[in-house]
Amino acid sequence: MTAIVEPAEELSVFRGLTEITRFAGVGTAVSASSYSQVELLEILDVEDPKIRSVFLNSAIDRRFLTLPPEDPDGGRVSEPQGDLLDKHKKIAVDMGCRALEACLKSAGATLSDLRHLCCVTSTGFLTPGLSALIIRELGIDPHCSRSDIVGMGCNAGLNALNVVAGWSAAHPGELGVVLCSEACSAAYALDGTMRTAVVNSLFGDGSAALAVVSGDGRVPGPRVLKFASYIITDAVEAMRYDWDRDQDRFSFFLDPQIPYVVGAHAEIVIDRLLAGTGLRRSDIGHWLVHSGGKKVIDAVVVNLGLSRYDVRHTTGVLRDYGNLSSGSFLFSYERLADEEVANPGDYGVLMTMGPGSTIEMALIQW
């Protein structure tokens, strides 16, 4: 018989945790130009029917991208790695600043309230890190503590939230922000191969920021209760961003089997997340899953027994933006927050997937 948890009842496993982190606000930003999949096929002059099929059957309508400049013949060619790193820095800083300001406005806070900034990116390398560049750009107090999570991939937003939740619990009442800024345009190759076509059909530019604070019961957002993580070590090479010696640049690789690998292991992680809480999957009212791609979403839905309604924001973000890497789940959370359908006592699960191959989850409660 299924245990019933009343909405106002606090599970004993969490009772007494006074410094639990709560979501205080969220904000997002994208790059300047968007394109439909059909427009991209025309701009990139793609005629191969197999590659065209990948673009047109992706469940993506539009994506925000910063394409390579036109050559003298009007075509587009791959940019050298140095130019891509410059692009990453420019776009990631610009989007990150705008997402951070939108997030703080959502939280009713200002730049002077910020005490810790954790920046996430996987689409380029910067030293000093993105956090330092954004602090300088926006004139944030240089005493603001910071951290940078680089290269973890699409799952990294939840890894960062875990880090900042720990910081928040140790600094009650102080404002921390997780900022994911992914200039996916800076990781593109144009070589006509199916390997790069899969990547080029999927990713888009986007930045998302989440403000968190602990020890303040007046904050209306959900509180973070628990995290669970799992690395599928047999599939470490299935998703990677490594050096392509032929093109003399970095490039993505996505194994065609990765949706099924992720789906097959999702139950392991959700069972660990809910273990000891008295909750079952049917008690979860809100699911915010990374918009990794149509097949990934379908595999998660089937393996976890979810409905299409459960992943409506996941599929909506994929449709409108493509895969935004680490910040995708926060775009979904923003849409859920705007709906205002979550009630006090409701439970939610955040789920991200990425290289490793890794599945990350978090349990939250309104």
HUCOR-V360088 format. One record per backbone hydrogen bond with DSSP energy under -0.5 kcal/mol. CO is the residue of the C=O (numbers start at 1). NH is the residue of the N-H. E is the energy in kcal/mol with one decimal. If there is no record, write none. Layout:
BEGIN
{{CO | NH | E} {CO | NH | E}}
END
This chain:
BEGIN
{{3 | 5 | -0.5} {4 | 6 | -0.6} {6 | 9 | -1.5} {9 | 11 | -0.5} {11 | 14 | -1.8} {11 | 15 | -1.0} {14 | 17 | -1.8} {16 | 18 | -1.5} {17 | 20 | -0.7} {20 | 215 | -0.6} {21 | 224 | -3.1} {22 | 213 | -1.9} {23 | 221 | -0.7} {25 | 211 | -2.8} {27 | 209 | -3.0} {29 | 207 | -2.9} {33 | 65 | -2.0} {35 | 63 | -2.0} {36 | 40 | -2.2} {37 | 41 | -2.0} {38 | 42 | -1.8} {39 | 43 | -2.8} {40 | 44 | -2.8} {41 | 46 | -2.5} {42 | 45 | -0.7} {45 | 47 | -0.6} {48 | 52 | -2.6} {49 | 53 | -1.9} {50 | 54 | -1.5} {51 | 55 | -1.8} {52 | 56 | -2.6} {53 | 57 | -1.6} {55 | 58 | -1.1} {58 | 294 | -0.5} {61 | 37 | -1.2} {63 | 35 | -2.6} {63 | 65 | -0.6} {64 | 205 | -3.5} {65 | 67 | -0.6} {69 | 77 | -0.5} {71 | 74 | -2.4} {75 | 71 | -2.7} {80 | 83 | -0.6} {80 | 84 | -1.9} {81 | 85 | -2.3} {82 | 86 | -1.7} {83 | 87 | -2.3} {84 | 88 | -2.8} {85 | 89 | -2.2} {86 | 90 | -2.3} {87 | 91 | -2.8} {88 | 92 | -2.6} {89 | 93 | -1.8} {90 | 94 | -2.1} {91 | 95 | -3.0} {92 | 96 | -2.1} {93 | 97 | -2.5} {94 | 98 | -1.8} {95 | 99 | -2.8} {96 | 100 | -2.4} {97 | 101 | -2.3} {98 | 102 | -2.1} {99 | 103 | -2.3} {100 | 104 | -2.6} {101 | 105 | -1.9} {102 | 106 | -2.1} {103 | 107 | -1.8} {104 | 109 | -3.2} {105 | 108 | -1.2} {110 | 113 | -1.7} {111 | 114 | -1.1} {113 | 175 | -0.7} {115 | 145 | -1.9} {116 | 177 | -2.2} {117 | 119 | -0.6} {117 | 147 | -2.1} {118 | 179 | -3.1} {119 | 149 | -3.1} {120 | 181 | -2.5} {121 | 151 | -2.0} {129 | 133 | -1.7} {130 | 134 | -2.3} {131 | 135 | -2.4} {132 | 136 | -2.1} {133 | 137 | -2.5} {134 | 138 | -2.5} {135 | 139 | -0.7} {135 | 140 | -1.9} {136 | 139 | -0.5} {141 | 144 | -2.3} {145 | 117 | -2.0} {147 | 119 | -2.5} {148 | 150 | -0.6} {149 | 121 | -2.0} {153 | 156 | -1.9} {155 | 158 | -1.3} {155 | 159 | -0.9} {156 | 160 | -2.6} {157 | 161 | -2.0} {158 | 162 | -2.1} {159 | 163 | -1.8} {160 | 164 | -2.8} {161 | 165 | -2.6} {162 | 166 | -1.6} {163 | 167 | -2.0} {164 | 168 | -3.0} {165 | 169 | -2.2} {166 | 170 | -1.3} {167 | 171 | -0.7} {168 | 171 | -0.9} {171 | 174 | -2.0} {175 | 115 | -2.7} {175 | 116 | -1.2} {176 | 212 | -3.1} {177 | 118 | -2.8} {177 | 179 | -0.6} {178 | 180 | -0.5} {178 | 210 | -2.6} {179 | 120 | -2.9} {179 | 181 | -0.6} {180 | 208 | -2.6} {181 | 183 | -0.6} {182 | 184 | -1.6} {182 | 206 | -1.8} {183 | 186 | -2.5} {184 | 187 | -1.8} {185 | 188 | -0.9} {193 | 197 | -1.9} {194 | 198 | -2.1} {195 | 199 | -1.0} {196 | 200 | -3.2} {197 | 201 | -1.5} {199 | 202 | -1.6} {199 | 203 | -1.7} {202 | 323 | -2.7} {206 | 182 | -2.5} {207 | 29 | -2.4} {208 | 180 | -3.1} {209 | 27 | -2.2} {210 | 178 | -2.6} {211 | 24 | -3.6} {211 | 25 | -1.1} {212 | 176 | -2.5} {213 | 22 | -2.7} {214 | 173 | -2.7} {216 | 219 | -1.6} {222 | 23 | -2.9} {223 | 225 | -0.6} {223 | 365 | -1.9} {226 | 363 | -2.7} {228 | 361 | -2.7} {230 | 232 | -0.5} {230 | 359 | -2.6} {231 | 233 | -1.5} {232 | 235 | -2.5} {233 | 236 | -1.2} {235 | 238 | -1.4} {236 | 356 | -0.5} {238 | 255 | -2.8} {240 | 253 | -2.4} {242 | 251 | -2.6} {243 | 245 | -0.8} {244 | 248 | -1.5} {244 | 249 | -1.5} {248 | 81 | -0.5} {249 | 244 | -3.8} {251 | 242 | -1.9} {253 | 240 | -2.2} {255 | 258 | -2.0} {257 | 260 | -0.6} {257 | 261 | -1.9} {258 | 262 | -2.7} {259 | 263 | -2.4} {260 | 264 | -2.2} {261 | 265 | -1.0} {262 | 265 | -0.7} {262 | 266 | -1.0} {263 | 266 | -0.7} {263 | 267 | -0.5} {265 | 269 | -1.1} {266 | 270 | -2.2} {267 | 271 | -2.2} {268 | 272 | -1.4} {269 | 273 | -2.5} {270 | 274 | -2.2} {271 | 275 | -1.0} {274 | 277 | -2.1} {274 | 278 | -0.5} {274 | 279 | -0.6} {280 | 283 | -2.1} {281 | 284 | -1.7} {283 | 285 | -0.6} {283 | 347 | -0.5} {286 | 349 | -2.5} {287 | 289 | -0.6} {288 | 351 | -2.5} {290 | 292 | -2.1} {293 | 297 | -2.6} {294 | 298 | -2.5} {295 | 299 | -2.2} {296 | 300 | -2.1} {297 | 301 | -2.6} {298 | 302 | -2.4} {299 | 303 | -2.3} {300 | 304 | -2.2} {301 | 305 | -0.8} {301 | 306 | -2.0} {307 | 311 | -1.0} {309 | 312 | -1.7} {310 | 287 | -0.6} {311 | 315 | -2.6} {312 | 316 | -1.8} {313 | 317 | -2.5} {314 | 318 | -1.9} {315 | 319 | -2.3} {316 | 320 | -2.1} {317 | 321 | -2.5} {317 | 322 | -0.7} {318 | 322 | -1.6} {319 | 61 | -2.5} {319 | 62 | -1.8} {322 | 324 | -0.6} {323 | 204 | -2.2} {324 | 327 | -1.2} {325 | 328 | -1.9} {327 | 330 | -0.8} {327 | 331 | -1.4} {328 | 332 | -1.6} {329 | 333 | -2.1} {330 | 334 | -2.3} {331 | 335 | -1.5} {332 | 336 | -2.3} {333 | 337 | -2.9} {334 | 338 | -2.2} {335 | 339 | -1.4} {336 | 340 | -1.1} {336 | 341 | -0.7} {343 | 346 | -2.5} {346 | 366 | -2.4} {347 | 285 | -1.7} {347 | 286 | -1.3} {348 | 364 | -2.7} {349 | 288 | -2.9} {350 | 362 | -1.9} {351 | 290 | -2.5} {352 | 360 | -2.9} {354 | 357 | -0.6} {354 | 358 | -2.9} {357 | 232 | -4.0} {358 | 354 | -2.2} {359 | 230 | -1.9} {360 | 352 | -2.4} {361 | 228 | -2.3} {362 | 350 | -2.5} {363 | 225 | -3.0} {363 | 226 | -1.3} {364 | 348 | -2.6} {365 | 223 | -3.0}}
END
